[in-house]
Each structure stands twice: as structure tokens, then as C-alpha cells.
Amino acid sequence: MSRKLFTQLRNEWRTNIWLAVELLIVSVVMWYVVDYFYVAYSQYMLPRGFNIDHTYLLTFNELTDKSPDFDPDLCGNSEKQAEAKREILARLARRPEVEAACLSQNSYPYDGSNSGLGLRYDTMYSEGYLLRRMVTPDFVKVFRYEGVNGETPEQLAQILKEGKILASDNVLSHYGDVRLRDYVGKKFWLSTSGDTLPSHELGAAIVPVRYHDYTIWNKCVVFNLETDADIAWSNEVCIRVKEDMDKDIVENLMADAQKQFHVGNFLLVDVRSFEDIRRNYQRFNTNEMRNMYAGLGFLMLNIFLGLFGTFWFRTRQRVHEIAIRKVNGATDGSIFRRLISEGLLLLLVVTPLAVGIDFAIGYFEFTEWYNGFVSAPRLVITAGISLLLMALMIVGGIYIPARKAMKIDPAVALKDE
């Protein structure tokens, strides 16, 4: 059977060579589309490193001197301002519906405001920009950070209370297989602290925390807000509400704003769910990705229709051949297998060359705009998906017209021919 197929393909080489060229081009384009979808989906499905279920951001504004409740003694007094913010956290923590409350600076998820720093251990330096997360210890409980060695949010909070730092496990990954989990207990230099000696002990390596859902940027250092000045400047108050007590939490907090959450010159003015913050922050990225998916989906539809139509037309032209085979005793099943095998064999012949071109595209970084160099596992997976999709298109393009041709009486088909 296989020998006859090869002989027939060789005898019809003029027709098959153009079909093979078409399959080669379509296979490469199909791979590029599949690779983009694969990378985008893989990145989106990566662990975030945090959890925003039942979490809320509370906004506190500072009264001006035009307010009758304004206290001029608190202006510029970092100690009293820090005391007021600690009292706010204490009042939040005492509420029965609140599981944890924290204060931070440029640290909560889906926030475009950042501060950065560098980190060094011995002769190893962090690469690029590390996000600096200045927080009170319960921050890791609010957003449920986890340690790579199994540390719970509660254990990480205790580590921060002890004055130790937390850092993403991949902070030094540009040195190869270097993981920060192997350096727990070691002391590091931080570029923002004016260290002359390594003075910040690493308490735990944490699961990398992504900046948002559409990026893999995830290197950060977390440390405790230690001084009154730091706390006085920090304006992010976040809470985690117990799972069964979310109902009307925003309305309840705002109802108590004047009575319970007017501390010093600070007054609660807004409460927002992090689900809303996430949706608003990523609106541009989400719309951009939807447009990209729509464009690529349309391209894939055209590939499908083109390839489907090519084999449909090719099969329709062979009605007389099908009739002759039936006259000579061939069964419907054997004819189906023969026709489909021809199409799939042509696809398999061009696939190695197509995979070589795919590799070249990745090697010369034509995929850099969405995710750099193409690794071997990624190439195997995406090329395999492309091959499967094209095989299904070919089978569909052959099966439907061949099935109709089977119903034509051989005598009629030969007479028309």
C-alpha cells in the first residue's frame, strides 16, 4: 500500500509539487499562529504568586486646613501620622469580618506606581529592576504570598516581623540554575539602603509574584516598614475579608467612615474590590489581546478555508478515479483510506522542512516581540499542534467530497467523464 502511494505521488509530481509548496507555506504560518496562542495562554496561566479573592483597597485622604476637624499639630509630624495609621490598622483588624489588614507603599497588585532597588550577594548582582515592596508584615497574609520551601503566609509575616527580607526565588536566575532558596539565612546588600556591609538577612525565598496577568515580570524584594517616616508616607491600606462575610462590606465600611475611620487627619473616602482594580488596570491589555486573538483567529480561519478548499477541489476532480476503483471492486473504506493517506503523506513529507524553518524563525528571534527564543519543548509542542490541525483540515477537505462521490453511480460518473 505504502509503495503504491509513493509511486502514485511520484508519477503525479507536477501536481503534487505545488501542493507540497502550499502545505509548506501554510504549515509555517500555522505554526507561527499556534506558537503565539501557546505562549500567550501559557503566560496567562502561570501562577500569579498572590491571591486577590475577598481583598479590598481602602483609600484614606488627609484633611486640609479648611476642614473644622483638621489638626494642625499632625502636619509634618511623621511620628503622629504613623501612630494614626497604626490605629487605623488596629481598628480594621478588630472588625469581625476582616481576616487581615496591612499598610504598604507601591506594593499592592495591579498598581502602576513602583519603586525599585538592586540586590547583591558576594559577587552576584540582581539584573535590571527589582520591585521594592515596602509593607507591614500582614501584607503577605492579605495577598497570601507563599514561600518556595512551603512557608505559609503566617510564617512569612513572622519572618518580616523579625526584620528579615523576602525575595523572589528567581532574583538571580540570570546566573543559570541559581535559586534564592539556597541562600536563606545569608545577608545581602540592598542598593537603596546605603549598605557598606551586607546587612539584610534573607528570611525566605517566595514564589515569584507576577506584576499582572499578562506579563512574566516577577522579581521583587519585600521588607518591613520599620520607621515612622516610612509608615507616615505609606498610603495603601488593604484588607482581606473572611470568605463568608463579603456581603455589603463596602457599604458597611463606608457607613462607619466618619465614626470609626476618621483618625487624626485621615478619613476613609473609598473602598474598592481588587477584582474591580484588576479589571480596570488590565483593560488596555485585555482589549489588545482580544484584538490580537481576533486577528489571528481570522488568519487561522482563512488558512482552514484555503487548505480545506484545496483538498476539496482536488478530491472533486477525482470522481472518475473513484468510480474506476469501485468498478474494480474497491470498497468505500479502502478508497477513503487511500485518498486520506495521500494527503497526510504529503503533509508528513513537508513537515520536517517546515519544522526546520520554524526553528530558524525562533533562532533568529522573529518571535522576540512576544516571547524571545523558541525552546525545544515549545517547538515540539507547537509544531505538533500545527501538524494535528492541518491533518484535520486535510481529512475534512477529503472526506466530505469523497463521501458525496461514493454515492454517484460509477456508470454515471464514467459517462460524464
C-alpha positions as CSV (number, residue, x, y, z in Angstrom):
1,M,0.0,0.0,0.0
2,S,2.7,2.5,1.0
3,R,4.8,1.6,-2.0
4,K,1.8,2.2,-4.3
5,L,1.2,5.6,-2.6
6,F,4.8,6.7,-3.2
7,T,4.7,5.5,-6.8
8,Q,1.5,7.4,-7.4
9,L,2.8,10.6,-5.8
10,R,6.0,10.3,-7.8
11,N,4.0,9.9,-11.1
12,E,1.9,12.9,-10.3
13,W,4.8,15.0,-9.1
14,R,3.9,18.1,-11.2
15,T,0.6,18.5,-9.3
16,N,2.0,17.3,-6.0
17,I,5.0,19.7,-6.0
18,W,2.8,22.7,-6.0
19,L,0.6,21.2,-3.3
20,A,3.6,20.4,-1.2
21,V,4.8,24.0,-1.5
22,E,1.4,25.2,-0.4
23,L,1.5,22.8,2.5
24,L,4.9,24.0,3.5
25,I,4.0,27.7,3.5
26,V,0.7,27.1,5.3
27,S,2.5,24.9,7.8
28,V,4.9,27.6,8.7
29,V,2.2,30.3,9.0
30,M,0.1,27.9,11.0
31,W,3.0,27.2,13.4
32,Y,3.5,30.9,13.9
33,V,-0.1,31.5,14.8
34,V,-0.2,28.4,17.1
35,D,3.1,29.4,18.8
36,Y,1.7,32.9,19.6
37,F,-1.5,31.4,21.1
38,Y,0.5,28.8,23.0
39,V,2.9,31.4,24.5
40,A,0.1,33.8,25.4
41,Y,-2.0,31.1,27.0
42,S,1.0,29.6,28.9
43,Q,2.0,33.0,30.3
44,Y,-1.6,33.8,31.3
45,M,-2.0,30.5,33.1
46,L,1.3,30.8,35.1
47,P,0.8,31.1,38.9
48,R,0.4,34.7,39.9
49,G,2.1,34.3,43.2
50,F,-0.7,36.1,45.0
51,N,-4.4,35.9,45.6
52,I,-6.9,38.8,45.4
53,D,-10.1,36.9,46.4
54,H,-12.0,38.8,49.1
55,T,-9.5,41.7,49.1
56,Y,-10.2,45.4,49.1
57,L,-8.2,48.6,48.8
58,L,-9.2,51.4,51.3
59,T,-8.4,55.0,50.3
60,F,-7.7,57.5,53.1
61,N,-7.5,61.2,52.3
62,E,-5.8,63.7,54.6
63,L,-8.0,66.6,55.8
64,T,-7.0,70.1,54.7
65,D,-6.9,73.2,56.9
66,K,-10.3,74.2,55.6
67,S,-11.9,71.3,57.5
68,P,-13.2,72.0,61.0
69,D,-11.7,68.6,62.1
70,F,-8.3,69.5,60.8
71,D,-5.5,69.1,63.5
72,P,-2.5,71.3,62.6
73,D,-0.3,69.6,65.1
74,L,-0.3,66.5,62.9
75,C,1.1,68.2,59.8
76,G,4.6,67.2,59.1
77,N,4.8,65.1,62.3
78,S,5.8,61.6,61.0
79,E,5.6,60.1,64.4
80,K,1.9,61.1,65.0
81,Q,1.0,60.3,61.4
82,A,2.5,56.8,61.8
83,E,0.6,56.4,65.1
84,A,-2.7,57.4,63.4
85,K,-2.1,54.8,60.6
86,R,-1.3,52.1,63.1
87,E,-4.5,52.9,64.8
88,I,-6.4,52.6,61.5
89,L,-4.9,49.1,61.0
90,A,-5.8,48.1,64.6
91,R,-9.4,49.2,64.1
92,L,-9.7,47.3,60.9
93,A,-8.2,44.2,62.4
94,R,-10.8,44.3,65.3
95,R,-13.7,44.1,62.9
96,P,-15.3,40.6,62.8
97,E,-15.4,40.4,59.0
98,V,-11.7,41.3,58.5
99,E,-9.2,38.5,58.3
100,A,-6.1,40.6,57.9
101,A,-5.2,44.3,57.3
102,C,-2.0,45.9,56.1
103,L,-0.3,49.1,55.1
104,S,2.1,49.4,52.1
105,Q,3.9,51.7,49.7
106,N,3.9,51.0,45.9
107,S,3.2,47.3,46.6
108,Y,-0.3,46.1,46.1
109,P,-1.2,44.1,42.9
110,Y,-2.3,45.8,39.7
111,D,-0.8,49.2,40.7
112,G,1.2,51.2,38.1
113,S,3.3,53.0,40.8
114,N,6.6,51.3,41.5
115,S,9.8,51.8,43.4
116,G,12.9,49.7,42.7
117,L,16.2,48.6,44.1
118,G,19.2,46.4,43.4
119,L,20.4,43.4,45.4
120,R,23.8,41.8,45.7
121,Y,25.3,38.7,47.3
122,D,29.1,38.4,47.2
123,T,29.9,38.9,43.5
124,M,26.3,38.2,42.2
125,Y,24.1,41.1,41.3
126,S,20.5,41.3,40.5
127,E,19.8,42.0,36.9
128,G,17.7,45.0,36.0
129,Y,14.9,46.5,38.0
130,L,13.7,44.6,41.2
131,L,10.4,45.8,42.5
132,R,10.6,47.0,46.1
133,R,7.7,46.0,48.2
134,M,7.6,48.1,51.5
135,V,4.9,46.6,53.6
136,T,3.7,45.9,57.1
137,P,4.0,42.1,57.9
138,D,0.3,41.3,57.4
139,F,0.6,42.3,53.7
140,V,1.7,38.7,52.9
141,K,-1.3,37.4,54.7
142,V,-3.7,39.7,52.9
143,F,-2.4,38.6,49.4
144,R,-1.4,35.1,50.5
145,Y,2.2,35.1,49.4
146,E,3.9,31.7,49.7
147,G,7.5,30.5,50.3
148,V,9.1,28.1,47.8
149,N,10.0,25.8,50.8
150,G,6.4,25.6,51.9
151,E,6.3,28.7,54.2
152,T,2.7,29.8,54.8
153,P,1.6,33.5,54.7
154,E,1.6,33.4,58.5
155,Q,5.2,32.2,58.7
156,L,6.3,34.8,56.1
157,A,4.6,37.5,58.2
158,Q,6.5,36.4,61.2
159,I,9.8,36.5,59.2
160,L,9.1,40.1,58.2
161,K,8.4,41.0,61.9
162,E,11.8,39.7,62.7
163,G,13.3,42.3,60.4
164,K,14.3,39.8,57.7
165,I,13.6,40.3,54.0
166,L,11.8,38.2,51.4
167,A,12.8,37.9,47.8
168,S,11.6,36.1,44.7
169,D,13.2,32.8,44.2
170,N,14.3,33.8,40.7
171,V,16.1,37.1,41.5
172,L,19.5,35.7,40.5
173,S,18.2,33.3,37.8
174,H,20.2,35.1,35.1
175,Y,23.3,33.3,36.6
176,G,21.8,30.0,35.4
177,D,20.3,27.5,37.9
178,V,20.8,29.9,40.9
179,R,17.8,29.9,43.2
180,L,17.5,32.1,46.2
181,R,16.1,29.3,48.3
182,D,19.7,28.1,48.7
183,Y,20.7,31.4,50.3
184,V,18.1,31.7,53.0
185,G,19.9,32.9,56.2
186,K,22.6,34.8,54.2
187,K,23.0,38.5,54.3
188,F,22.6,40.8,51.2
189,W,23.4,44.3,50.1
190,L,20.4,46.4,49.0
191,S,21.1,49.4,46.8
192,T,18.6,51.7,48.4
193,S,19.8,51.3,52.0
194,G,23.3,52.7,51.7
195,D,24.8,49.5,52.9
196,T,28.6,49.3,53.3
197,L,28.3,45.7,54.6
198,P,25.7,43.0,53.8
199,S,23.1,43.8,56.5
200,H,19.8,42.4,55.2
201,E,19.2,38.8,56.1
202,L,17.1,36.7,53.7
203,G,14.3,35.1,55.7
204,A,12.7,33.2,52.9
205,A,12.5,32.8,49.1
206,I,9.0,33.4,47.9
207,V,7.1,32.1,44.9
208,P,7.6,34.7,42.1
209,V,4.9,37.3,42.2
210,R,3.8,38.5,38.8
211,Y,3.3,42.2,38.1
212,H,0.0,41.5,36.3
213,D,-1.8,38.7,34.4
214,Y,-0.2,39.4,31.0
215,T,3.4,39.6,31.9
216,I,6.1,37.3,33.3
217,W,7.9,40.2,35.1
218,N,8.0,38.9,38.6
219,K,11.2,39.8,40.5
220,C,10.7,41.6,43.8
221,V,12.1,42.2,47.3
222,V,9.8,42.5,50.3
223,F,10.7,44.1,53.6
224,N,9.0,45.5,56.6
225,L,8.1,49.2,57.1
226,E,10.3,49.8,60.0
227,T,10.4,53.5,60.7
228,D,7.7,56.0,61.5
229,A,8.8,58.1,58.4
230,D,8.1,55.1,56.1
231,I,4.7,54.4,57.7
232,A,3.7,58.1,57.6
233,W,4.4,58.2,53.8
234,S,2.6,54.9,53.1
235,N,-0.9,55.3,51.8
236,E,-2.1,51.9,50.7
237,V,-4.4,50.2,53.2
238,C,-5.5,46.8,52.1
239,I,-7.7,44.2,53.8
240,R,-8.7,40.6,53.3
241,V,-12.3,39.8,54.3
242,K,-13.4,36.4,55.6
243,E,-14.8,34.3,52.8
244,D,-18.4,34.2,54.1
245,M,-18.5,37.9,55.1
246,D,-18.1,39.7,51.8
247,K,-21.7,40.8,51.6
248,D,-22.2,44.6,51.9
249,I,-18.6,45.0,53.2
250,V,-18.1,48.2,51.1
251,E,-21.3,49.8,52.3
252,N,-20.6,48.8,55.9
253,L,-17.1,50.3,55.9
254,M,-18.2,53.5,54.3
255,A,-21.1,53.8,56.8
256,D,-18.5,53.7,59.6
257,A,-16.1,56.0,57.9
258,Q,-16.9,59.2,59.9
259,K,-17.3,57.4,63.2
260,Q,-14.7,54.7,63.2
261,F,-12.2,55.6,60.4
262,H,-11.6,59.2,61.0
263,V,-8.3,59.1,62.8
264,G,-6.2,62.2,63.2
265,N,-6.3,64.0,59.9
266,F,-7.1,60.8,58.0
267,L,-10.6,59.9,56.7
268,L,-11.8,56.9,54.8
269,V,-13.2,58.1,51.5
270,D,-13.4,55.0,49.2
271,V,-13.4,51.2,49.3
272,R,-12.7,49.2,46.1
273,S,-12.6,45.5,45.4
274,F,-9.3,44.2,43.9
275,E,-11.4,42.4,41.3
276,D,-12.5,45.8,40.0
277,I,-9.0,47.2,40.3
278,R,-7.7,44.2,38.3
279,R,-10.3,44.6,35.6
280,N,-9.7,48.4,35.2
281,Y,-5.9,48.2,35.4
282,Q,-5.8,45.5,32.7
283,R,-8.5,46.9,30.4
284,F,-6.0,48.0,27.8
285,N,-4.1,44.7,27.9
286,T,-7.3,42.8,27.7
287,N,-8.6,44.7,24.8
288,E,-5.3,44.5,23.0
289,M,-5.2,40.7,23.5
290,R,-8.8,40.3,22.3
291,N,-8.0,42.2,19.1
292,M,-4.8,40.2,18.6
293,Y,-6.7,36.9,19.1
294,A,-9.5,38.1,16.7
295,G,-6.9,38.9,14.0
296,L,-5.0,35.6,14.5
297,G,-8.3,33.7,14.6
298,F,-9.4,35.3,11.3
299,L,-6.0,34.3,9.8
300,M,-6.4,30.8,11.1
301,L,-9.9,30.7,9.6
302,N,-8.6,31.7,6.2
303,I,-5.9,29.0,6.5
304,F,-8.6,26.5,7.3
305,L,-10.8,27.5,4.4
306,G,-7.9,27.6,1.9
307,L,-6.5,24.2,2.9
308,F,-9.9,22.7,3.2
309,G,-10.9,24.1,-0.2
310,T,-7.7,22.9,-1.9
311,F,-8.3,19.3,-0.9
312,W,-12.0,19.6,-1.6
313,F,-11.3,20.7,-5.2
314,R,-8.6,18.1,-5.6
315,T,-11.0,15.3,-4.5
316,R,-13.8,16.5,-6.6
317,Q,-11.6,16.3,-9.7
318,R,-11.0,12.6,-8.9
319,V,-14.6,11.4,-9.1
320,H,-13.8,9.3,-12.2
321,E,-10.9,7.7,-10.4
322,I,-13.1,6.8,-7.5
323,A,-15.6,5.3,-9.9
324,I,-13.0,3.2,-11.6
325,R,-11.8,1.9,-8.2
326,K,-15.3,1.0,-7.3
327,V,-15.9,-0.8,-10.6
328,N,-12.7,-2.8,-9.9
329,G,-14.0,-4.0,-6.5
330,A,-12.6,-1.4,-4.1
331,T,-14.7,-0.7,-1.0
332,D,-15.7,2.7,0.3
333,G,-13.4,2.2,3.3
334,S,-10.4,1.4,1.2
335,I,-10.9,4.4,-1.1
336,F,-11.3,6.7,1.9
337,R,-8.1,5.4,3.4
338,R,-6.2,5.7,0.0
339,L,-7.3,9.3,-0.5
340,I,-6.7,10.4,3.1
341,S,-3.3,8.7,3.2
342,E,-2.2,10.6,0.1
343,G,-3.0,13.9,1.7
344,L,-1.4,13.0,5.0
345,L,1.6,11.6,3.4
346,L,2.2,14.9,1.5
347,L,1.9,16.7,4.8
348,L,4.4,14.4,6.6
349,V,6.9,14.8,3.7
350,V,7.0,18.6,4.1
351,T,6.7,18.7,7.9
352,P,10.5,18.2,8.6
353,L,11.4,21.1,6.3
354,A,8.6,23.2,7.9
355,V,9.9,22.5,11.4
356,G,13.4,23.5,10.3
357,I,12.0,26.8,9.1
358,D,10.1,27.2,12.3
359,F,13.3,26.7,14.3
360,A,15.1,29.3,12.1
361,I,12.3,31.8,12.8
362,G,12.7,31.3,16.5
363,Y,16.5,31.1,16.4
364,F,16.8,34.5,14.6
365,E,14.4,35.9,17.1
366,F,11.5,36.7,14.8
367,T,9.3,35.7,17.8
368,E,11.1,38.1,20.2
369,W,8.2,40.6,20.2
370,Y,6.1,38.1,22.1
371,N,8.5,35.8,23.8
372,G,12.1,35.5,22.5
373,F,13.9,32.3,21.7
374,V,12.0,29.2,20.9
375,S,13.0,26.3,23.2
376,A,13.0,22.7,22.0
377,P,9.9,21.6,24.1
378,R,8.0,24.6,22.9
379,L,8.9,23.9,19.3
380,V,7.9,20.2,19.6
381,I,4.5,21.1,21.2
382,T,3.5,23.9,18.8
383,A,4.7,22.0,15.7
384,G,2.8,19.0,16.9
385,I,-0.4,21.1,17.4
386,S,0.1,22.7,13.9
387,L,0.5,19.2,12.4
388,L,-2.6,17.9,14.0
389,L,-4.7,20.9,13.0
390,M,-3.6,20.7,9.4
391,A,-4.2,16.9,9.4
392,L,-7.8,17.6,10.5
393,M,-8.2,20.2,7.8
394,I,-6.9,17.8,5.1
395,V,-9.1,14.9,6.4
396,G,-12.2,17.2,6.3
397,G,-11.3,18.5,2.9
398,I,-11.1,15.0,1.5
399,Y,-13.8,13.1,3.5
400,I,-16.8,15.3,2.6
401,P,-16.4,15.4,-1.2
402,A,-15.2,11.8,-1.3
403,R,-18.3,10.7,0.6
404,K,-20.5,12.5,-1.9
405,A,-18.6,10.9,-4.8
406,M,-19.2,7.5,-3.3
407,K,-22.9,8.0,-3.8
408,I,-22.6,8.6,-7.5
409,D,-23.2,5.5,-9.6
410,P,-19.9,4.5,-11.2
411,A,-21.5,4.2,-14.7
412,V,-22.9,7.8,-14.4
413,A,-19.5,9.1,-13.2
414,L,-17.6,7.4,-16.1
415,K,-20.2,8.5,-18.7
416,D,-19.9,12.2,-17.5
417,E,-16.1,11.9,-17.7
